[in-house]
């Protein structure tokens, strides 16, 4: 009976560790998603055309075409979209007083989940 309890505790520890890992992954995904939304908001404020925005989105989706792991693929798409948006000339040509500094927009932390 004691051995069974020890095994149950070990299983619960592993499950807790997996849940914590998933929580961290989701937190990173949420942060990247918020960064992308912020960039989209800035582009909307600059009146970017729907066609140009569509090209940016399609370019990001095209570069992430072969999903091998759905969870990692989602983060890869968001990260690529973030990169495409930060590379947008409208945001780069904007005076510093109107938006955040470009260095603040680029997240140097690339995480593969």
N, C-alpha and C positions, 0 to 999 in steps of 0.2 A: 504493500500500500504506500509506503514511504517512497519507494522507487517510482511509483506511478505519479505521485505528487511532484516529484522532482522533474519528471518528464513533462508534466503539464506546465510547470513553471518555466521550463526551457522553451516550450512551444509558445507560451504567452510572451516571453521576452523577445523571441524572434518575430512574432506578430507585431509587437510594439515597435520594434526596430523598423520593420517594413512600413508601418503606418507613419512613423516619423520621417522616413525617407520620402514617402509619397507627399507628406505635408510640405517638406522642403521643396520638392520638385514643383508642386502646385504654387507655392509662394514665388518661386523664380519665374514660373510661367505667367503668373498674375503681374509681376513687376514688368516683364517684357511686354505684355499686352498693354499695360498702362502707358509705357513709353511709346508704343506704336500709336495708341489713341491720341496721345499728346501731340505727336508729330502730324497726324492726320488733322487734328484741330488747327494746328498752326498753318497747315497748307490750305485748309478751308478759309481761314482768315485772310490768306493771301490770294484768294479767289483762283486757285488752280483749276484748270478745266477738268471736267469729268473724264475726258479722253486721256489726258496726261496721267491722271490718277489711276485710271484703268490700266494704262500701259505699265505703270509701276507695279501694280498688284499682279498683273499677268506675268511680268518678268520675274517677280519673286516666286510665284507658283510654278513657273516653268523650270526654274533652277532647282526646285525641290520635288522633282517629278516622281522619283522612285521610292515610295515609302517602304521601309523595311520594318520599322517599329513605329506604330501609330503615335505613341507618346513622344518619342524622340522626333518624329516627323513634324508634329505640331509645333514643337519648340523651334525646329529648324526653319519652318515656314515663317514663324513670327520673327525669328532672328534675321532671316534674309529680308523680310519686308522692312524691318527696322533699318537694316543697312541700306536698302534701296531708298527709303524715305530720307535718311540722313544725307544721302548722296545727292538729293534733289537740289538742283541749282537755285531754285527759288529760296530755299532755306539758307543756302550758303551765301547768297547775294544780299540777304537781308541785313540791315544795319544792326549792330549789337543792341542798341537801345530798344528794338522792337521785340526781340525774343531772347531766350536764354543764350548764353555763349554756346557755340557749336560743340565745344569740348564737353559741356554738361549734357548734351543730347546723346553723345556716343557712349554706350556702355562698354567699357573695355573688358568686362567679364563675360567670356563666352563659355557657356556651360552645356555640356551634352548630357542629357539625362538618360 
